[in-house]
C-alpha cells in the first residue's frame, strides 16, 4: 500500500497511527543516500510483506526522486505499508476527477477507493480530491445522508488535532 506525503508532519501522524495498529511491525527507512545500496532490502521487504511476528512491514521513503512503474506495481500488490515523503509533489492533469465523483454517486466502493489511491499517486492532495471531486456531488447526495457525513468529516478533522484528513477520507470512501 503506497501513501504519498508532501508534509513531514502528516507523515509522522500517519506513521504513529500505523504503529498503533502494528506495534511489532518492522520500520525501515530509505533515502537518496542509501537507496541504491539498500534497494535489495527494499525488494525483499515488499516480497515478504509481513514481519517475523506476523505484523505488516512499514517502509518510509524520503527524498527518492521517482519509482519505476514495476516498483509501484509491486508496492500496490504487497501488504507492506510504504509512506513516501516527497517535498515537492508534482500534480498531473491526467487525473480524472469526474470518474471519482461518479463512483461516489454510484456507491462503487472499489472504484472509489482505487480512484482515491490513484489520485494520491498522481500527487493530488486529499483536500483537493475532497473539494474538486466529492464536494460538488453533495447536492445529488443530500437524500442519502452522505452529504452530512462529508461535511462532518471535513469539520471534525480540521477541528480536532491529531486526526489526519487523508486517512479519515480514505475510511469514509471505504464505508460508502
MDAnalysis code that builds the backbone (N, CA, C; Angstrom):
import MDAnalysis as mda
import numpy as np

u = mda.Universe.empty(528, n_residues=176, atom_resindex=np.repeat(np.arange(176), 3), trajectory=True)
u.add_TopologyAttr("name", ["N", "CA", "C"] * 176)
u.add_TopologyAttr("resid", np.arange(1, 177))
u.add_TopologyAttr("resname", ["UNK", "UNK", "UNK", "UNK", "UNK", "UNK", "UNK", "UNK", "UNK", "UNK", "UNK", "UNK", "UNK", "UNK", "UNK", "UNK", "UNK", "UNK", "UNK", "UNK", "UNK", "UNK", "UNK", "UNK", "UNK", "UNK", "UNK", "UNK", "UNK", "UNK", "UNK", "UNK", "UNK", "UNK", "UNK", "UNK", "UNK", "UNK", "UNK", "UNK", "UNK", "UNK", "UNK", "UNK", "UNK", "UNK", "UNK", "UNK", "UNK", "UNK", "UNK", "UNK", "UNK", "UNK", "UNK", "UNK", "UNK", "UNK", "UNK", "UNK", "UNK", "UNK", "UNK", "UNK", "UNK", "UNK", "UNK", "UNK", "UNK", "UNK", "UNK", "UNK", "UNK", "UNK", "UNK", "UNK", "UNK", "UNK", "UNK", "UNK", "UNK", "UNK", "UNK", "UNK", "UNK", "UNK", "UNK", "UNK", "UNK", "UNK", "UNK", "UNK", "UNK", "UNK", "UNK", "UNK", "UNK", "UNK", "UNK", "UNK", "UNK", "UNK", "UNK", "UNK", "UNK", "UNK", "UNK", "UNK", "UNK", "UNK", "UNK", "UNK", "UNK", "UNK", "UNK", "UNK", "UNK", "UNK", "UNK", "UNK", "UNK", "UNK", "UNK", "UNK", "UNK", "UNK", "UNK", "UNK", "UNK", "UNK", "UNK", "UNK", "UNK", "UNK", "UNK", "UNK", "UNK", "UNK", "UNK", "UNK", "UNK", "UNK", "UNK", "UNK", "UNK", "UNK", "UNK", "UNK", "UNK", "UNK", "UNK", "UNK", "UNK", "UNK", "UNK", "UNK", "UNK", "UNK", "UNK", "UNK", "UNK", "UNK", "UNK", "UNK", "UNK", "UNK", "UNK", "UNK", "UNK", "UNK", "UNK", "UNK", "UNK", "UNK", "UNK", "UNK"])
u.atoms.positions = np.array([
    [0.836, -1.159, 0.000],
    [0.000, 0.000, 0.000],
    [0.891, 1.234, 0.000],
    [0.705, 2.147, -0.938],
    [1.532, 3.339, -1.082],
    [0.759, 4.565, -0.628],
    [1.365, 5.328, 0.271],
    [0.807, 6.589, 0.738],
    [1.820, 7.678, 0.428],
    [1.395, 8.724, -0.261],
    [2.273, 9.795, -0.696],
    [2.046, 11.023, 0.172],
    [3.135, 11.606, 0.678],
    [3.052, 12.777, 1.544],
    [3.975, 13.869, 1.022],
    [3.552, 15.115, 1.192],
    [4.406, 16.245, 0.870],
    [4.761, 17.024, 2.136],
    [4.238, 16.607, 3.275],
    [4.445, 17.297, 4.533],
    [4.964, 16.309, 5.580],
    [6.063, 16.662, 6.216],
    [6.690, 15.794, 7.216],
    [5.752, 15.525, 8.388],
    [5.001, 16.518, 8.845],
    [4.106, 16.347, 9.997],
    [2.999, 15.336, 9.699],
    [2.449, 15.387, 8.503],
    [1.399, 14.431, 8.134],
    [1.960, 13.017, 8.072],
    [3.172, 12.892, 7.560],
    [3.806, 11.577, 7.518],
    [4.000, 11.043, 8.928],
    [4.451, 11.874, 9.854],
    [4.662, 11.439, 11.231],
    [3.358, 11.008, 11.896],
    [2.261, 11.749, 11.648],
    [0.961, 11.364, 12.215],
    [0.486, 10.032, 11.649],
    [0.655, 9.852, 10.348],
    [0.259, 8.584, 9.728],
    [1.111, 7.442, 10.275],
    [2.394, 7.686, 10.453],
    [3.290, 6.660, 10.995],
    [2.867, 6.261, 12.405],
    [2.483, 7.219, 13.224],
    [2.016, 6.924, 14.582],
    [0.763, 6.048, 14.546],
    [-0.152, 6.350, 13.624],
    [-1.373, 5.549, 13.518],
    [-1.061, 4.128, 13.065],
    [-0.147, 3.963, 12.120],
    [0.222, 2.628, 11.667],
    [0.939, 1.859, 12.774],
    [1.750, 2.560, 13.565],
    [2.447, 1.897, 14.670],
    [1.469, 1.424, 15.740],
    [0.388, 2.176, 15.955],
    [-0.632, 1.738, 16.913],
    [-1.276, 0.438, 16.452],
    [-1.535, 0.337, 15.155],
    [-2.180, -0.849, 14.604],
    [-1.202, -2.023, 14.486],
    [0.069, -1.730, 14.281],
    [1.089, -2.753, 14.076],
    [2.276, -2.483, 15.005],
    [2.128, -2.687, 16.316],
    [3.193, -2.312, 17.254],
    [4.493, -3.104, 17.098],
    [4.421, -4.318, 16.600],
    [5.647, -5.112, 16.450],
    [6.119, -5.173, 15.003],
    [5.465, -4.438, 14.116],
    [5.897, -4.404, 12.729],
    [7.253, -3.723, 12.596],
    [7.996, -4.098, 11.581],
    [9.321, -3.507, 11.399],
    [9.224, -2.197, 10.633],
    [10.053, -1.245, 11.011],
    [10.115, 0.052, 10.366],
    [11.457, 0.175, 9.671],
    [11.434, 0.449, 8.373],
    [12.650, 0.610, 7.592],
    [12.589, 1.940, 6.869],
    [13.714, 2.650, 6.865],
    [13.770, 3.963, 6.220],
    [14.789, 3.923, 5.082],
    [14.386, 4.483, 3.956],
    [15.259, 4.596, 2.806],
    [15.251, 6.049, 2.354],
    [16.430, 6.563, 1.992],
    [16.520, 7.908, 1.444],
    [17.446, 7.880, 0.239],
    [17.703, 9.052, -0.330],
    [18.502, 9.070, -1.556],
    [19.947, 8.636, -1.315],
    [20.416, 8.657, -0.058],
    [21.783, 8.242, 0.234],
    [21.935, 6.717, 0.269],
    [20.944, 6.008, 0.815],
    [21.077, 4.554, 0.935],
    [20.200, 3.796, -0.069],
    [19.504, 4.491, -0.942],
    [18.555, 3.860, -1.850],
    [19.213, 2.852, -2.779],
    [20.286, 3.237, -3.434],
    [20.915, 2.329, -4.388],
    [21.568, 1.135, -3.696],
    [22.134, 1.358, -2.531],
    [22.804, 0.285, -1.797],
    [21.792, -0.682, -1.187],
    [20.703, -0.151, -0.648],
    [19.718, -0.947, 0.089],
    [18.508, -1.366, -0.751],
    [18.549, -1.182, -2.054],
    [17.391, -1.482, -2.896],
    [16.996, -2.966, -2.815],
    [17.973, -3.836, -2.640],
    [17.690, -5.265, -2.491],
    [16.864, -5.538, -1.243],
    [17.186, -4.855, -0.153],
    [16.426, -5.000, 1.086],
    [14.995, -4.494, 0.896],
    [14.847, -3.394, 0.169],
    [13.528, -2.855, -0.137],
    [12.684, -3.883, -0.894],
    [13.273, -4.492, -1.905],
    [12.582, -5.515, -2.693],
    [12.192, -6.705, -1.822],
    [13.087, -7.092, -0.921],
    [12.830, -8.207, -0.022],
    [11.660, -7.903, 0.927],
    [11.627, -6.694, 1.447],
    [10.531, -6.292, 2.338],
    [9.199, -6.277, 1.600],
    [9.214, -5.829, 0.350],
    [7.981, -5.839, -0.442],
    [7.511, -7.258, -0.704],
    [8.439, -8.133, -0.983],
    [8.086, -9.521, -1.284],
    [7.503, -10.225, -0.069],
    [8.089, -9.985, 1.111],
    [7.591, -10.671, 2.306],
    [6.296, -10.041, 2.794],
    [6.238, -8.724, 2.844],
    [5.026, -8.034, 3.256],
    [4.754, -8.062, 4.742],
    [5.155, -9.117, 5.416],
    [4.836, -9.290, 6.834],
    [6.121, -9.578, 7.596],
    [6.236, -9.005, 8.807],
    [7.430, -9.207, 9.622],
    [7.433, -10.607, 10.237],
    [8.475, -10.899, 10.988],
    [8.609, -12.213, 11.633],
    [7.472, -12.514, 12.590],
    [6.885, -11.481, 13.175],
    [5.840, -11.674, 14.171],
    [4.432, -11.551, 13.583],
    [4.316, -11.554, 12.271],
    [3.013, -11.508, 11.624],
    [2.437, -10.113, 11.466],
    [3.212, -9.097, 11.753],
    [2.766, -7.717, 11.594],
    [3.243, -7.187, 10.246],
    [2.575, -6.160, 9.755],
    [2.964, -5.575, 8.476],
    [4.258, -4.782, 8.607],
    [5.073, -4.849, 7.553],
    [6.270, -4.023, 7.476],
    [5.865, -2.614, 7.105],
    [6.584, -1.635, 7.625],
    [6.361, -0.236, 7.286],
    [7.669, 0.302, 6.717],
    [7.578, 0.908, 5.549],
    [8.752, 1.481, 4.894],
    [8.518, 2.974, 4.706],
    [9.520, 3.766, 5.035],
    [9.470, 5.208, 4.776],
    [10.491, 5.516, 3.690],
    [10.034, 6.146, 2.631],
    [10.909, 6.597, 1.552],
    [11.001, 8.120, 1.651],
    [12.218, 8.649, 1.750],
    [12.417, 10.101, 1.854],
    [13.302, 10.571, 0.714],
    [12.867, 11.619, 0.052],
    [13.664, 12.292, -0.979],
    [14.103, 11.373, -2.105],
    [13.340, 10.355, -2.367],
    [13.614, 9.494, -3.511],
    [12.855, 10.092, -4.683],
    [13.585, 10.373, -5.743],
    [13.019, 11.138, -6.851],
    [11.825, 10.450, -7.505],
    [11.996, 9.223, -7.909],
    [10.920, 8.555, -8.650],
    [11.020, 7.053, -8.466],
    [9.883, 6.403, -8.521],
    [9.829, 4.948, -8.523],
    [9.446, 4.499, -9.918],
    [9.992, 3.366, -10.334],
    [9.624, 2.842, -11.642],
    [8.200, 2.289, -11.577],
    [7.607, 2.089, -12.733],
    [6.256, 1.536, -12.786],
    [6.198, 0.151, -12.154],
    [7.230, -0.666, -12.375],
    [7.234, -2.010, -11.796],
    [7.350, -1.949, -10.273],
    [8.117, -0.979, -9.756],
    [8.215, -0.819, -8.299],
    [6.867, -0.390, -7.713],
    [6.200, 0.513, -8.386],
    [4.872, 0.949, -7.913],
    [3.879, -0.210, -7.929],
    [3.943, -1.031, -8.974],
    [3.048, -2.202, -9.054],
    [3.302, -3.169, -7.910],
    [4.580, -3.442, -7.627],
    [4.919, -4.350, -6.530],
    [4.478, -3.777, -5.181],
    [4.593, -2.469, -5.026],
    [4.149, -1.836, -3.781],
    [2.641, -2.013, -3.621],
    [1.882, -1.769, -4.676],
    [0.426, -1.879, -4.610],
    [-0.021, -3.317, -4.317],
    [0.718, -4.306, -4.810],
    [0.359, -5.707, -4.590],
    [0.819, -6.225, -3.229],
    [1.781, -5.550, -2.642],
    [2.373, -6.007, -1.379],
    [1.504, -5.604, -0.191],
    [1.649, -6.341, 0.897],
    [0.981, -5.991, 2.147],
    [1.802, -4.988, 2.946],
    [2.989, -4.671, 2.477],
    [3.856, -3.709, 3.139],
    [3.280, -2.304, 2.994],
    [3.353, -1.536, 4.073],
    [2.890, -0.149, 4.070],
    [4.070, 0.728, 3.700],
    [3.937, 1.507, 2.611],
    [5.013, 2.380, 2.152],
    [4.544, 3.826, 2.265],
    [5.261, 4.597, 3.079],
    [5.000, 6.023, 3.254],
    [6.088, 6.768, 2.501],
    [5.715, 7.513, 1.468],
    [6.685, 8.163, 0.599],
    [6.587, 9.664, 0.787],
    [7.650, 10.275, 1.282],
    [7.708, 11.713, 1.504],
    [8.447, 12.357, 0.348],
    [7.726, 13.194, -0.376],
    [8.330, 13.971, -1.466],
    [8.045, 15.426, -1.173],
    [9.088, 16.214, -1.053],
    [8.920, 17.611, -0.660],
    [8.124, 18.410, -1.675],
    [8.386, 18.220, -2.932],
    [7.636, 18.917, -3.966],
    [6.889, 17.885, -4.787],
    [5.606, 17.771, -4.548],
    [4.791, 16.791, -5.244],
    [4.281, 17.439, -6.527],
    [4.529, 16.775, -7.638],
    [4.048, 17.286, -8.915],
    [2.631, 16.806, -9.146],
    [1.786, 17.731, -9.545],
    [0.403, 17.356, -9.827],
    [0.258, 17.100, -11.315],
    [-0.525, 16.125, -11.625],
    [-0.713, 15.747, -13.013],
    [-2.113, 16.123, -13.459],
    [-2.219, 16.554, -14.697],
    [-3.534, 16.887, -15.235],
    [-4.221, 15.651, -15.787],
    [-3.551, 14.495, -15.718],
    [-4.115, 13.273, -16.257],
    [-5.162, 12.643, -15.350],
    [-5.281, 13.115, -14.125],
    [-6.226, 12.510, -13.205],
    [-7.646, 12.955, -13.544],
    [-8.589, 12.001, -13.558],
    [-9.979, 12.267, -13.908],
    [-10.820, 12.393, -12.638],
    [-11.088, 13.631, -12.234],
    [-11.882, 13.881, -11.039],
    [-13.338, 13.438, -11.225],
    [-13.833, 13.508, -12.445],
    [-15.225, 13.152, -12.698],
    [-15.482, 11.660, -12.481],
    [-14.528, 10.822, -12.856],
    [-14.692, 9.380, -12.649],
    [-14.789, 9.063, -11.164],
    [-14.009, 9.753, -10.365],
    [-14.051, 9.543, -8.920],
    [-15.398, 9.979, -8.347],
    [-15.885, 11.126, -8.768],
    [-17.176, 11.590, -8.253],
    [-18.324, 10.706, -8.733],
    [-18.235, 10.187, -9.933],
    [-19.273, 9.269, -10.417],
    [-19.271, 7.973, -9.616],
    [-18.101, 7.523, -9.208],
    [-18.016, 6.325, -8.364],
    [-18.677, 6.566, -7.017],
    [-18.567, 7.785, -6.508],
    [-19.218, 8.127, -5.245],
    [-20.733, 8.091, -5.402],
    [-21.236, 8.687, -6.465],
    [-22.682, 8.709, -6.691],
    [-23.216, 7.294, -6.859],
    [-22.470, 6.450, -7.563],
    [-22.898, 5.066, -7.781],
    [-22.629, 4.174, -6.572],
    [-21.921, 4.719, -5.585],
    [-21.522, 3.971, -4.381],
    [-20.721, 2.721, -4.721],
    [-19.839, 2.869, -5.677],
    [-18.947, 1.786, -6.089],
    [-17.675, 1.901, -5.255],
    [-17.642, 1.207, -4.118],
    [-16.530, 1.336, -3.169],
    [-15.188, 1.005, -3.780],
    [-15.148, -0.057, -4.559],
    [-13.873, -0.500, -5.120],
    [-13.287, 0.570, -6.043],
    [-14.075, 1.058, -6.982],
    [-13.584, 2.082, -7.903],
    [-13.311, 3.401, -7.188],
    [-14.114, 3.693, -6.198],
    [-13.924, 4.916, -5.420],
    [-12.587, 4.886, -4.691],
    [-12.315, 3.780, -4.012],
    [-11.057, 3.674, -3.274],
    [-9.861, 3.626, -4.225],
    [-9.984, 2.860, -5.315],
    [-8.885, 2.800, -6.279],
    [-8.639, 4.165, -6.922],
    [-9.719, 4.883, -7.219],
    [-9.578, 6.231, -7.775],
    [-8.890, 7.168, -6.804],
    [-9.224, 7.029, -5.522],
    [-8.593, 7.863, -4.499],
    [-7.099, 7.548, -4.397],
    [-6.750, 6.268, -4.404],
    [-5.342, 5.879, -4.359],
    [-4.599, 6.375, -5.598],
    [-5.261, 6.333, -6.745],
    [-4.650, 6.818, -7.979],
    [-4.412, 8.323, -7.887],
    [-5.383, 9.040, -7.313],
    [-5.221, 10.487, -7.140],
    [-4.019, 10.788, -6.255],
    [-3.874, 10.050, -5.172],
    [-2.719, 10.253, -4.287],
    [-1.417, 9.937, -5.017],
    [-1.430, 8.884, -5.824],
    [-0.231, 8.519, -6.575],
    [0.133, 9.591, -7.599],
    [-0.873, 10.288, -8.144],
    [-0.630, 11.377, -9.080],
    [-0.178, 12.645, -8.374],
    [-0.195, 12.628, -7.034],
    [0.246, 13.806, -6.295],
    [-0.869, 14.758, -5.937],
    [-2.102, 14.327, -6.091],
    [-3.247, 15.154, -5.729],
    [-3.474, 15.011, -4.230],
    [-3.646, 16.117, -3.531],
    [-3.840, 16.049, -2.078],
    [-5.254, 15.572, -1.758],
    [-5.420, 15.080, -0.534],
    [-6.740, 14.618, -0.090],
    [-7.742, 15.773, -0.099],
    [-7.278, 16.964, 0.281],
    [-8.159, 18.133, 0.278],
    [-8.636, 18.461, -1.132],
    [-7.737, 18.338, -2.100],
    [-8.123, 18.619, -3.482],
    [-9.121, 17.583, -3.995],
    [-8.940, 16.326, -3.631],
    [-9.914, 15.286, -4.001],
    [-11.265, 15.622, -3.389],
    [-11.236, 16.021, -2.123],
    [-12.480, 16.363, -1.414],
    [-13.216, 17.488, -2.129],
    [-12.529, 18.599, -2.405],
    [-13.198, 19.771, -2.967],
    [-13.489, 19.639, -4.454],
    [-12.582, 19.090, -5.245],
    [-12.780, 19.050, -6.700],
    [-13.593, 17.858, -7.176],
    [-13.622, 16.795, -6.384],
    [-14.269, 15.591, -6.874],
    [-15.497, 15.199, -6.070],
    [-15.455, 15.343, -4.766],
    [-16.544, 14.844, -3.935],
    [-17.556, 15.928, -3.556],
    [-17.052, 17.093, -3.170],
    [-17.939, 18.113, -2.632],
    [-18.994, 18.579, -3.630],
    [-18.633, 18.698, -4.887],
    [-19.600, 19.217, -5.851],
    [-20.730, 18.224, -6.112],
    [-20.576, 16.990, -5.671],
    [-21.635, 15.997, -5.807],
    [-22.601, 15.997, -4.619],
    [-22.350, 16.849, -3.643],
    [-23.150, 16.841, -2.417],
    [-24.630, 17.082, -2.698],
    [-24.939, 17.950, -3.634],
    [-26.353, 18.217, -3.944],
    [-27.085, 16.943, -4.365],
    [-26.410, 16.104, -5.128],
    [-27.019, 14.846, -5.559],
    [-27.134, 13.846, -4.406],
    [-26.306, 14.032, -3.384],
    [-26.238, 13.062, -2.299],
    [-27.054, 13.475, -1.072],
    [-27.737, 14.608, -1.115],
    [-28.448, 15.113, 0.058],
    [-29.395, 14.095, 0.673],
    [-30.144, 13.416, -0.139],
    [-31.147, 12.480, 0.368],
    [-30.535, 11.207, 0.944],
    [-29.310, 10.894, 0.572],
    [-28.709, 9.635, 1.009],
    [-28.006, 9.727, 2.359],
    [-27.809, 10.917, 2.891],
    [-27.127, 11.065, 4.166],
    [-25.615, 11.174, 4.027],
    [-25.086, 10.950, 2.819],
    [-23.640, 11.045, 2.624],
    [-23.150, 12.471, 2.733],
    [-23.987, 13.439, 2.337],
    [-23.539, 14.830, 2.365],
    [-23.250, 15.284, 3.788],
    [-24.098, 14.908, 4.736],
    [-23.840, 15.317, 6.121],
    [-22.592, 14.637, 6.670],
    [-22.329, 13.403, 6.252],
    [-21.107, 12.713, 6.684],
    [-19.865, 13.400, 6.124],
    [-19.945, 13.867, 4.870],
    [-18.813, 14.576, 4.272],
    [-18.548, 15.897, 4.995],
    [-19.598, 16.627, 5.293],
    [-19.450, 17.905, 5.993],
    [-18.835, 17.667, 7.368],
    [-19.355, 16.686, 8.091],
    [-18.836, 16.368, 9.418],
    [-17.366, 15.939, 9.351],
    [-17.034, 15.134, 8.342],
    [-15.664, 14.669, 8.165],
    [-14.710, 15.850, 8.026],
    [-15.061, 16.794, 7.174],
    [-14.207, 17.956, 6.943],
    [-14.005, 18.751, 8.236],
    [-15.101, 19.075, 8.887],
    [-15.011, 19.916, 10.082],
    [-14.353, 19.203, 11.258],
    [-14.663, 17.937, 11.451],
    [-14.078, 17.204, 12.576],
    [-12.564, 17.074, 12.445],
    [-12.081, 16.795, 11.239],
    [-10.634, 16.628, 11.072],
    [-9.903, 17.956, 11.159],
    [-10.558, 19.034, 10.813],
    [-9.911, 20.348, 10.922],
    [-9.969, 20.879, 12.345],
    [-10.977, 20.470, 13.091],
    [-11.170, 20.961, 14.451],
    [-10.339, 20.170, 15.464],
    [-10.246, 18.863, 15.291],
    [-9.569, 18.007, 16.262],
    [-8.125, 17.761, 15.843],
    [-7.217, 18.080, 16.718],
    [-5.807, 17.880, 16.441],
    [-5.467, 16.388, 16.483],
    [-4.595, 15.974, 15.595],
    [-4.169, 14.579, 15.591],
    [-4.928, 13.698, 14.616],
    [-5.991, 14.213, 14.028],
    [-6.738, 13.418, 13.046],
    [-6.247, 13.795, 11.656],
    [-5.847, 12.798, 10.895],
    [-5.320, 13.021, 9.561],
    [-6.468, 12.983, 8.556],
    [-6.663, 14.079, 7.847],
    [-7.765, 14.176, 6.902],
    [-7.680, 13.115, 5.818],
    [-6.478, 12.876, 5.314],
    [-6.296, 11.903, 4.242],
    [-6.748, 10.503, 4.659],
    [-6.359, 10.095, 5.860],
    [-6.744, 8.765, 6.339],
    [-8.241, 8.693, 6.652],
    [-8.781, 9.765, 7.220],
    [-10.217, 9.795, 7.528],
    [-11.044, 9.765, 6.231],
    [-10.580, 10.476, 5.196],
    [-11.285, 10.458, 3.916],
    [-11.238, 9.070, 3.299],
    [-10.100, 8.404, 3.409],
    [-9.998, 7.034, 2.886],
    [-10.972, 6.113, 3.616],
    [-11.066, 6.249, 4.915],
    [-12.004, 5.433, 5.689],
    [-13.451, 5.710, 5.246],
    [-13.771, 6.971, 5.008],
    [-15.102, 7.331, 4.523],
    [-15.378, 6.660, 3.176],
    [-14.407, 6.723, 2.275],
    [-14.589, 6.149, 0.935],
    [-14.786, 4.634, 0.995],
    [-14.163, 4.004, 1.968],
    [-14.307, 2.551, 2.096],
    [-15.638, 2.139, 2.742],
    [-16.343, 3.092, 3.349],
    [-17.610, 2.774, 4.012],
    [-18.806, 3.373, 3.300],
    [-18.625, 3.876, 2.101],
    [-19.745, 4.472, 1.349],
    [-20.771, 3.400, 1.045],
])
